[in-house]
Amino acid sequence: MSSSAIVSDTNETVLVKKWEQEWRRVQEWVQPHFARPETRASAECLLQGLLARVERKNSWGLSEEVGRATPYAFQHLLNGAQWDEDALRDDVLSYARARLGEGGILAVDETGFLKKGEKSAGVARQYSGTAGRVENCQIGVFLAYVTDKGHTLVDRELYLPEDWLEDPKRCRQAGIPREVRFQTKPELARVMLQRALGAGLRPAWVVGDEVYGRDGELRRFLESQSQRYVLAVASNTYAWRGEAHVTAGEVLNEVKTSEWRRLSAGAGAKGPRMYDWARVELNSPKRTWARWLLFRRSLSEEREVALYLVHAPATTPLAALVEAAGKRWPVEECFESAKGEVGLDDYEVRRWRGWYRHMTLCLVAHAFLAAARVTANAPEEETQIPKRLGPPHRRSRMGAFRRRQGLCSSASVFKK
């Protein structure tokens, strides 16, 4: 066998050992959340199932995957067992910070979960961006943590339409706590951002789409925390410029041709994502901070313009705003990968707490995959070939790792 093949085989062995060590790290901070040994065992098995390639990652599908005859243990874990899903959620953020690094970006967005019937907590006919139309669904608002190393979901809240709270009996049947009150999606986002900032996270930026950008209370909260943000807004969004109360669309019409600059919003599938950009300063209550309207214009169609409200130190260059605006897309990738890889949308629980518990365990699995990808994408160290090396074992080290961790069906869990 050639020397290069031996080096490759040895490097694969090292990489798989690193993944095993990463999985043990996850177990070390997850297991203490489950006091009873049977609950701890169920949680570990469920996480293994979420990481495996299973067609449907509901309780029945996961039970079959891990060799259990019935789904009752998993159903009990999600609905009745004693453990604190919020405490586990908090540790997901701590783990993400440790593995992905500090100074990242927090991206807030929502995704829909199509449902049948009327009994699942929060289900209603409402617009789902996932489906692109009004559907019978649940809406979850999520927080993603994004760094140059990777990105993962770190928090979750279930949106509860107002008409649910007008029916106490329906709420009781779905296990919705009495103290729950109606909160808009931006209000749910603010709750999650308060948790992240309260935990000591200092993100470089907070980013979000129009749903969050048009909410003045959310923007004022971030400004009160001296937090930078780039939030998309609609053309009819009002702002103060001098003594005039103007819309973003009106300001756009006043931008001169010479004020546009061509910059990349980051790398895309086909190379740099190039757009024309311009910004106009608005009134700001702080001398050392500034508010801007930021505009992104398509190169092929000048009438296609995206608008943002920005809050940042007054010395922040335009290129930094553009870079931040281009960092919102990873949250969409998080939804796609979480649904495709760890069963974010495969649950069959109906009750309020069951939804939060399923989502929290998916956050754990998704954060582990993000950390595993960091390991896979790290520059390979030059491996010294031992002077005496027996014939290489041709069984896949990756397969051996999956079998040892109960992930034997997952052929695509770890990707570069």
C-alpha positions in Angstrom: 0.0 0.0 0.0 1.3 3.5 -0.8 2.5 5.9 1.8 -0.2 8.4 0.9 -2.9 5.8 1.5 -1.4 4.9 4.8 -1.3 8.6 5.9 -4.9 9.0 4.8 -6.0 6.0 6.7 -4.2 7.1 9.8 -5.7 10.6 9.6 -9.1 9.1 9.3 -8.5 7.2 12.5 -7.4 10.4 14.3 -10.5 12.2 13.1 -12.9 9.5 14.2 -11.2 9.5 17.7 -11.8 13.3 17.8 -15.5 12.7 17.0 -15.7 10.1 19.8 -14.1 12.6 22.2 -16.6 15.3 21.1 -19.6 12.9 21.6 -18.3 12.1 25.1 -18.1 15.9 25.8 -21.7 16.2 24.9 -22.7 13.3 27.1 -20.8 14.8 30.0 -23.0 18.0 30.1 -26.2 16.3 28.9 -26.4 13.4 31.4 -26.5 15.4 34.6 -29.8 16.9 33.5 -31.4 13.4 33.9 -31.4 12.2 37.5 -33.0 8.8 37.0 -30.9 6.2 35.2 -33.8 5.1 33.0 -34.6 8.6 31.9 -30.9 9.2 31.2 -30.7 6.0 29.1 -33.8 7.1 27.2 -32.4 10.5 26.5 -29.1 9.0 25.2 -30.9 6.6 23.0 -33.2 9.3 21.6 -30.2 11.5 20.8 -28.5 8.6 19.0 -31.7 8.1 17.0 -31.8 11.8 16.1 -28.3 11.5 14.7 -28.9 8.4 12.8 -30.4 8.1 9.3 -34.0 7.3 10.1 -36.9 8.0 7.6 -39.2 9.3 10.4 -37.7 10.5 13.6 -40.8 10.3 15.7 -41.1 8.0 18.7 -42.0 5.0 16.7 -39.3 5.4 14.1 -36.6 6.2 16.7 -37.6 3.2 18.8 -37.3 0.9 15.9 -33.9 2.4 15.1 -32.5 1.7 18.5 -34.0 -1.7 18.9 -36.9 -0.9 21.3 -40.2 -2.8 20.8 -42.4 0.1 21.8 -42.1 3.9 21.8 -43.4 4.3 25.3 -40.1 5.2 26.9 -39.5 8.0 24.4 -43.0 9.3 24.8 -42.6 9.3 28.5 -39.3 11.2 28.1 -41.0 13.9 26.1 -44.2 14.2 28.0 -44.0 13.0 31.6 -40.4 12.4 32.8 -38.8 14.7 35.4 -36.1 16.8 33.8 -35.6 20.5 33.0 -35.6 21.2 29.3 -34.8 24.9 29.9 -31.7 24.2 31.9 -30.6 21.8 29.1 -31.3 24.6 26.5 -29.1 27.0 28.4 -26.2 24.5 28.2 -26.6 24.2 24.4 -25.7 27.9 24.1 -22.7 27.4 26.4 -21.5 24.4 24.4 -22.0 26.3 21.1 -19.9 29.2 22.4 -17.2 26.8 23.5 -17.0 24.9 20.2 -17.8 27.6 17.7 -16.1 30.5 19.5 -17.1 33.9 20.9 -18.0 37.0 19.0 -20.4 35.4 16.6 -23.7 36.6 15.2 -27.2 35.9 16.6 -29.8 35.4 13.9 -33.5 35.2 14.7 -36.1 33.6 12.4 -39.1 31.4 12.5 -40.1 28.2 10.7 -43.3 26.3 10.2 -44.3 22.7 11.1 -47.2 21.4 9.1 -49.8 19.6 11.2 -53.1 17.8 10.9 -55.9 18.4 13.3 -56.5 21.1 16.0 -55.0 19.6 19.2 -51.3 20.3 18.9 -50.3 23.3 21.0 -50.4 26.5 19.0 -51.6 24.9 15.8 -53.7 27.1 13.5 -54.2 28.2 10.0 -51.5 30.7 9.6 -48.8 31.8 7.2 -45.8 29.5 7.0 -42.7 30.8 5.2 -41.6 27.1 5.0 -44.7 26.3 2.8 -44.9 29.8 1.3 -48.7 30.0 2.0 -51.3 29.8 4.8 -51.4 26.3 6.2 -52.5 24.4 9.3 -49.2 24.5 11.2 -47.3 25.4 14.3 -44.7 28.2 14.2 -41.5 28.1 16.1 -39.2 31.1 16.6 -35.6 30.2 16.8 -32.2 31.7 17.6 -29.1 30.6 15.7 -25.5 31.3 16.6 -23.2 31.9 13.7 -19.4 32.2 13.6 -16.8 31.7 11.0 -16.4 28.2 12.2 -20.0 27.1 11.9 -23.6 27.7 12.9 -26.2 26.0 15.0 -29.6 26.6 16.6 -29.4 27.5 20.3 -32.9 28.5 21.4 -36.6 28.0 20.6 -40.0 29.4 21.4 -43.4 28.2 20.3 -45.7 30.9 18.9 -49.2 30.7 20.4 -51.9 32.5 18.3 -54.3 34.8 20.3 -57.4 32.6 19.7 -55.8 29.8 21.6 -55.7 31.9 24.8 -59.5 32.6 24.3 -60.2 28.9 24.9 -58.9 27.8 28.4 -60.2 24.3 27.9 -58.2 23.8 24.7 -55.1 25.2 26.5 -55.5 22.8 29.3 -55.8 19.8 27.0 -52.6 20.9 25.2 -50.8 21.3 28.6 -50.2 25.0 28.1 -49.3 26.6 31.5 -51.8 29.0 32.9 -49.2 31.8 33.1 -48.6 31.8 29.4 -49.7 35.0 27.7 -49.9 36.1 24.1 -46.5 37.2 22.7 -45.8 38.3 19.2 -42.9 36.7 17.3 -40.6 39.7 18.0 -41.5 39.5 21.7 -40.5 35.8 21.7 -37.3 36.9 19.9 -36.6 39.4 22.6 -37.1 36.8 25.3 -34.4 34.6 23.7 -32.1 37.5 23.1 -32.4 38.5 26.7 -31.4 35.0 27.7 -28.4 35.0 25.5 -27.2 38.4 26.5 -28.0 37.6 30.2 -25.7 34.5 29.9 -22.8 36.9 29.0 -22.8 36.4 25.2 -21.6 39.5 23.4 -22.5 38.9 19.8 -21.0 41.1 17.1 -24.4 41.6 15.5 -28.0 40.6 15.8 -29.7 40.0 12.4 -33.3 39.2 11.4 -35.9 39.7 8.6 -38.7 42.2 8.3 -40.9 40.4 11.0 -38.3 41.5 13.6 -37.0 44.6 12.0 -40.3 46.4 11.9 -40.8 45.9 15.7 -39.7 49.1 17.4 -39.7 47.5 20.9 -37.2 44.9 19.8 -35.0 47.5 18.2 -35.1 49.7 21.3 -34.3 46.8 23.5 -31.2 46.0 21.5 -30.2 49.7 21.6 -30.6 49.8 25.3 -28.1 46.9 25.5 -25.6 48.8 23.2 -26.1 45.9 20.8 -25.3 46.2 17.1 -28.0 45.0 14.7 -28.9 44.8 11.1 -32.6 44.1 10.7 -34.5 44.0 7.4 -37.5 46.4 7.1 -40.3 47.2 4.7 -40.3 50.3 2.5 -43.1 51.8 4.6 -41.1 51.7 7.9 -40.8 55.1 9.5 -37.7 56.7 10.9 -36.6 60.2 12.0 -34.0 62.0 9.9 -33.4 65.5 11.1 -36.9 66.9 11.9 -38.7 64.8 9.3 -40.5 61.5 9.9 -39.8 59.7 6.7 -40.3 56.2 5.3 -37.5 54.0 4.2 -38.9 54.1 0.7 -38.8 57.9 0.6 -35.2 57.9 1.7 -34.3 55.3 -1.0 -35.6 57.6 -3.7 -33.2 60.3 -2.6 -30.1 58.2 -2.8 -27.8 59.5 -5.6 -26.1 57.4 -8.2 -22.7 58.3 -6.9 -23.6 57.0 -3.4 -23.9 53.4 -4.4 -20.9 51.1 -3.8 -20.5 47.5 -5.2 -19.6 45.1 -2.4 -19.8 41.4 -1.7 -22.2 40.2 1.0 -20.1 37.0 1.4 -19.4 33.9 -0.6 -22.3 32.1 -2.2 -22.6 28.8 -4.1 -21.5 30.6 -7.3 -18.9 32.9 -5.9 -19.1 36.3 -4.1 -22.7 37.6 -3.7 -22.2 41.0 -5.3 -24.7 43.9 -4.8 -24.8 47.6 -4.9 -25.0 49.1 -1.4 -25.8 52.6 0.0 -26.6 53.9 3.5 -28.2 57.1 4.9 -27.6 58.2 8.4 -30.7 58.7 10.7 -31.2 60.4 14.1 -29.5 58.6 17.0 -29.9 59.2 20.8 -26.3 58.4 21.4 -23.4 60.5 20.2 -20.9 57.7 19.7 -23.5 55.4 18.1 -25.4 55.8 14.8 -28.5 54.6 13.1 -28.6 54.1 9.3 -30.9 52.9 6.6 -29.0 50.4 4.5 -30.0 49.6 1.0 -29.0 46.5 -1.1 -29.7 46.7 -4.8 -29.6 43.8 -7.3 -27.1 44.1 -10.1 -29.5 42.6 -12.7 -32.6 44.4 -11.6 -32.2 47.9 -10.1 -35.8 47.9 -8.8 -35.1 45.0 -6.5 -33.9 46.7 -3.4 -33.7 45.2 0.2 -33.9 47.7 3.1 -32.4 47.4 6.6 -32.3 49.4 9.8 -28.8 49.4 11.3 -27.6 50.4 14.8 -23.8 50.4 15.4 -20.9 52.6 16.5 -20.7 55.7 14.4 -17.2 54.8 13.1 -18.5 51.5 11.6 -17.5 51.3 7.9 -20.1 50.4 5.2 -18.2 47.1 4.5 -18.9 45.9 8.0 -22.6 46.6 7.7 -22.7 44.7 4.4 -20.8 41.7 5.9 -23.3 41.6 8.8 -26.3 41.8 6.5 -25.0 38.8 4.5 -24.8 36.7 7.7 -28.5 36.1 8.0 -28.7 33.2 5.5 -27.1 30.6 7.9 -30.3 30.5 10.0 -32.1 29.2 6.9 -29.4 26.6 6.5 -29.8 25.7 10.1 -33.5 25.0 9.6 -32.8 22.9 6.5 -30.1 20.8 8.2 -31.9 20.5 11.5 -35.0 19.2 9.7 -33.0 16.9 7.4 -30.4 15.6 9.9 -31.9 15.6 13.4 -35.7 15.4 12.9 -36.6 18.9 14.0 -40.0 18.6 12.2 -40.6 14.8 12.7 -42.2 15.0 16.1 -45.7 13.8 16.9 -46.1 15.3 20.4 -49.2 17.5 20.9 -48.6 19.0 24.3 -46.8 22.2 25.0 -44.0 20.7 27.1 -43.5 17.8 24.6 -42.8 20.3 21.8 -40.2 22.2 23.9 -38.5 18.9 25.0 -38.3 17.6 21.4 -36.9 20.9 20.2 -34.3 21.0 23.0 -33.0 17.5 22.3 -32.8 18.5 18.6 -30.8 21.5 19.6 -28.3 19.2 21.4 -27.9 17.0 18.4 -27.6 19.9 16.0 -25.0 21.6 18.1 -23.0 18.4 18.2 -23.1 18.1 14.4 -21.8 21.7 14.2 -18.9 20.9 16.5 -18.2 17.7 14.6 -18.0 19.7 11.3 -15.6 22.1 13.0 -13.3 19.1 13.7 -13.8 17.8 10.1 -13.0 21.2 8.5 -10.0 21.9 10.7 -6.7 21.8 8.7 -5.2 18.4 8.7 -2.0 18.0 10.7 0.8 16.3 9.0 0.8 12.7 10.2 4.1 10.9 10.7 4.0 7.3 9.4 5.1 4.9 12.0 8.2 2.9 11.1 6.4 -0.3 11.8 2.8 -0.3 10.6 1.0 -3.6 10.0 -1.4 -4.1 7.2 -4.2 -1.5 7.3 -7.6 -2.6 8.6 -9.9 -1.9 5.7 -13.1 -1.6 7.7 -14.3 2.0 7.7 -13.2 3.9 10.8 -16.3 6.0 10.3 -18.5 3.0 10.3 -16.8 1.7 13.4 -17.4 5.0 15.1 -21.1 4.9 14.2 -21.5 1.3 15.4 -19.8 2.1 18.7 -22.0 5.1 19.3 -25.3 3.5 18.1 -25.3 5.6 14.9 -24.8 2.7 12.6 -27.6 3.8 10.1 -26.2 7.2 9.7 -24.1 7.4 6.5 -24.2 11.2 6.2 -24.2 12.6 9.8 -20.7 14.1 9.5 -19.9 16.1 6.4 -17.3 18.5 5.3 
